[in-house]
Amino acid sequence: MTSGPAIPPLSGSVTVAVPLKQAFEVFTSRFDTWWPHQFHIGAAEVDRIVLEPRVGGRWYERGVDGRECD
């Protein structure tokens, strides 16, 4: 089995004019509202994307078929 070309690491930043607490709330608890659903890792279309805002929390997507991908 051969692999394709290596993908270089990506990085970026965005500055928003809101308090840090509000930005964290939107980024974590409402992750599903801003992440483009066409970018997903599961086989099925995305039903929900979840980023659990706690130590040890999961970042996963749930497909319309009910399966989850971390």
N, CA, C and O of each residue as an XYZ file, in Angstrom:
280
protein
N       0.844     -1.177      0.000
C       0.000      0.000      0.000
C       0.887      1.237      0.000
O       1.827      1.324      0.790
N       0.604      2.175     -0.859
C       1.366      3.421     -0.912
C       0.507      4.554     -0.389
O      -0.720      4.538     -0.497
N       1.170      5.513      0.166
C       0.432      6.687      0.649
C       0.648      7.834     -0.323
O       1.600      7.844     -1.103
N      -0.253      8.792     -0.257
C      -0.156      9.966     -1.112
C       0.887     10.922     -0.590
O       1.608     10.605      0.356
N       0.974     12.084     -1.195
C       1.952     13.077     -0.744
C       1.636     13.540      0.674
O       0.475     13.605      1.079
N       2.686     13.859      1.415
C       2.513     14.343      2.785
C       1.808     15.695      2.780
O       2.083     16.549      1.938
N       0.916     15.870      3.714
C       0.216     17.152      3.863
C       0.959     17.946      4.930
O       1.108     17.467      6.054
N       1.426     19.140      4.608
C       2.158     19.925      5.604
C       1.217     20.384      6.714
O       0.015     20.536      6.493
N       1.769     20.605      7.910
C       0.938     21.110      9.014
C       0.289     22.439      8.638
O       0.886     23.261      7.943
N      -0.923     22.633      9.101
C      -1.648     23.880      8.862
C      -1.765     24.641     10.172
O      -1.892     24.040     11.239
N      -1.724     25.926     10.090
C      -1.963     26.760     11.268
C      -2.593     28.056     10.804
O      -2.496     28.439      9.638
N      -3.226     28.706     11.723
C      -3.855     29.977     11.400
C      -4.357     30.638     12.657
O      -4.280     30.069     13.746
N      -4.861     31.814     12.509
C      -5.434     32.524     13.653
C      -6.516     33.466     13.161
O      -6.525     33.904     12.010
N      -7.422     33.759     14.071
C      -8.516     34.684     13.797
C      -8.677     35.558     15.022
O      -8.663     35.055     16.146
N      -8.828     36.830     14.830
C      -9.091     37.754     15.926
C     -10.553     38.164     15.859
O     -11.034     38.611     14.817
N     -11.253     38.011     16.968
C     -12.666     38.387     17.027
C     -12.861     39.438     18.108
O     -12.164     39.432     19.122
N     -13.798     40.329     17.890
C     -14.023     41.444     18.813
C     -15.079     41.082     19.861
O     -16.113     41.740     19.978
N     -14.792     40.024     20.614
C     -15.675     39.607     21.705
C     -14.813     39.218     22.892
O     -13.631     38.917     22.723
N     -15.388     39.217     24.101
C     -14.618     38.787     25.264
C     -14.171     37.321     25.125
O     -14.845     36.519     24.479
N     -13.046     36.990     25.728
C     -12.473     35.646     25.660
C     -13.483     34.576     26.065
O     -13.583     33.546     25.398
N     -14.221     34.792     27.125
C     -15.202     33.808     27.602
C     -16.264     33.524     26.532
O     -16.648     32.374     26.320
N     -16.725     34.568     25.869
C     -17.730     34.397     24.820
C     -17.150     33.649     23.618
O     -17.806     32.773     23.053
N     -15.933     33.992     23.232
C     -15.288     33.305     22.109
C     -15.115     31.820     22.419
O     -15.371     30.977     21.559
N     -14.686     31.490     23.634
C     -14.518     30.087     24.030
C     -15.851     29.358     24.010
O     -15.925     28.210     23.571
N     -16.895     30.008     24.476
C     -18.243     29.412     24.487
C     -18.694     29.061     23.076
O     -19.181     27.956     22.835
N     -18.537     29.984     22.154
C     -18.951     29.727     20.774
C     -18.078     28.646     20.151
O     -18.590     27.756     19.471
N     -16.768     28.711     20.373
C     -15.855     27.737     19.777
C     -16.134     26.320     20.270
O     -16.029     25.366     19.499
N     -16.485     26.175     21.535
C     -16.666     24.835     22.105
C     -18.127     24.399     22.109
O     -18.484     23.445     21.419
N     -18.954     25.061     22.853
C     -20.339     24.618     23.037
C     -21.182     24.739     21.778
O     -22.165     24.016     21.618
N     -20.806     25.645     20.884
C     -21.580     25.808     19.644
C     -20.736     25.505     18.414
O     -20.936     26.083     17.346
N     -19.791     24.591     18.585
C     -18.887     24.197     17.505
C     -19.661     23.808     16.253
O     -19.254     24.127     15.136
N     -20.763     23.127     16.446
C     -21.582     22.639     15.339
C     -22.180     23.769     14.495
O     -22.556     23.544     13.345
N     -22.271     24.973     15.050
C     -22.899     26.078     14.318
C     -21.955     26.770     13.338
O     -22.417     27.461     12.430
N     -20.654     26.599     13.501
C     -19.732     27.317     12.621
C     -18.821     26.402     11.802
O     -18.241     26.857     10.816
N     -18.677     25.134     12.175
C     -17.827     24.235     11.405
C     -18.553     23.836     10.122
O     -19.697     23.385     10.193
N     -17.928     23.986      8.951
C     -18.582     23.615      7.693
C     -18.765     22.093      7.600
O     -17.788     21.343      7.606
N     -19.994     21.657      7.514
C     -20.305     20.227      7.540
C     -19.800     19.464      6.315
O     -19.741     18.234      6.339
N     -19.441     20.164      5.260
C     -18.912     19.438      4.103
C     -17.513     18.880      4.392
O     -17.032     18.018      3.657
N     -16.863     19.355      5.442
C     -15.554     18.841      5.847
C     -15.760     17.885      7.013
O     -15.862     18.307      8.165
N     -15.820     16.611      6.706
C     -16.042     15.615      7.753
C     -15.203     14.386      7.480
O     -14.691     14.203      6.376
N     -15.063     13.535      8.502
C     -14.222     12.348      8.381
C     -15.029     11.063      8.293
O     -14.485     10.031      7.899
N     -16.287     11.092      8.642
C     -17.110      9.903      8.588
C     -17.582      9.591      7.179
O     -17.521     10.436      6.287
N     -18.055      8.362      6.991
C     -18.545      7.942      5.683
C     -19.883      8.598      5.344
O     -20.153      8.902      4.182
N     -20.710      8.812      6.352
C     -22.040      9.393      6.141
C     -21.992     10.916      6.275
O     -21.038     11.474      6.817
N     -23.020     11.566      5.782
C     -23.155     13.012      5.972
C     -23.221     13.309      7.476
O     -23.644     12.464      8.266
N     -22.804     14.504      7.854
C     -22.753     14.893      9.267
C     -24.140     15.259      9.791
O     -24.892     15.999      9.156
N     -24.453     14.723     10.959
C     -25.652     15.139     11.681
C     -25.279     16.176     12.728
O     -25.986     17.167     12.914
N     -24.149     15.938     13.419
C     -23.745     16.823     14.513
C     -22.246     16.724     14.731
O     -21.662     15.649     14.592
N     -21.625     17.841     15.072
C     -20.212     17.880     15.433
C     -20.128     18.374     16.871
O     -20.732     19.387     17.226
N     -19.375     17.652     17.691
C     -19.340     17.954     19.124
C     -17.898     18.127     19.585
O     -17.034     17.309     19.271
N     -17.651     19.184     20.319
C     -16.386     19.418     21.009
C     -16.754     19.595     22.476
O     -17.310     20.624     22.860
N     -16.447     18.601     23.290
C     -16.818     18.655     24.702
C     -15.848     19.572     25.451
O     -14.657     19.270     25.533
N     -16.344     20.695     26.002
C     -15.477     21.714     26.602
C     -15.076     21.384     28.035
O     -15.436     22.094     28.973
N     -14.320     20.289     28.189
C     -13.850     19.900     29.519
C     -12.577     19.082     29.372
O     -12.295     18.554     28.297
N     -11.821     18.979     30.434
C     -10.622     18.153     30.416
C     -11.032     16.718     30.110
O     -11.930     16.170     30.750
N     -10.383     16.128     29.148
C     -10.713     14.761     28.754
C     -11.910     14.649     27.833
O     -12.326     13.545     27.481
N     -12.473     15.794     27.436
C     -13.636     15.786     26.555
C     -13.292     15.287     25.163
O     -12.129     15.286     24.759
N     -14.305     14.869     24.443
C     -14.122     14.344     23.095
C     -14.399     15.414     22.048
O     -15.144     16.363     22.291
N     -13.790     15.245     20.888
C     -14.084     16.039     19.693
C     -14.465     14.999     18.659
O     -13.618     14.233     18.199
N     -15.730     14.971     18.296
C     -16.193     13.930     17.390
C     -17.336     14.425     16.526
O     -17.929     15.473     16.781
N     -17.625     13.654     15.511
C     -18.799     13.951     14.700
C     -19.714     12.735     14.722
O     -19.257     11.596     14.822
N     -20.986     12.993     14.629
C     -21.982     11.934     14.535
C     -22.624     12.048     13.161
O     -23.115     13.111     12.781
N     -22.616     10.956     12.426
C     -23.197     10.942     11.104
C     -24.707     10.758     11.148
O     -25.263     10.388     12.183
N     -25.360     11.012     10.039
C     -26.807     10.821      9.958
C     -27.173      9.350     10.149
O     -28.328      9.021     10.421
N     -26.179      8.468     10.005
C     -26.402      7.039     10.226
C     -26.230      6.645     11.685
O     -26.397      5.474     12.028
N     -25.894      7.619     12.568
C     -25.741      7.363     13.995
C     -24.337      6.985     14.425
O     -24.060      6.931     15.623
N     -23.446      6.721     13.483
C     -22.072      6.343     13.856
C     -21.291      7.588     14.238
O     -21.559      8.686     13.750
N     -20.305      7.392     15.135
C     -19.452      8.481     15.600
C     -18.024      8.265     15.154
O     -17.543      7.133     15.109
N     -17.336      9.368     14.819
C     -15.913      9.357     14.458
C     -15.197     10.364     15.336
O     -15.569     11.536     15.379
N     -14.165      9.905     16.040
C     -13.345     10.812     16.856
C     -12.368     11.539     15.978
O     -11.583     12.352     16.467
